[in-house]
Amino acid sequence: MVQSENKELEQIVGGGCSVWVGIAIAAVIVFLSGVIEGFTNPGRCSE
């Protein structure tokens, strides 16, 4: 096993998820839940 120095450890970049990715995932989930609700509980637009 090789020990890394502090400079090498500071250069490592993780695969963190940004806020925009979280917002996009939430938007897709909300959209899909609306589509599923539309199929399971159809109704007219005037209701």
Long-range contacts (C-beta under 8 A, 24 or more apart in sequence): none
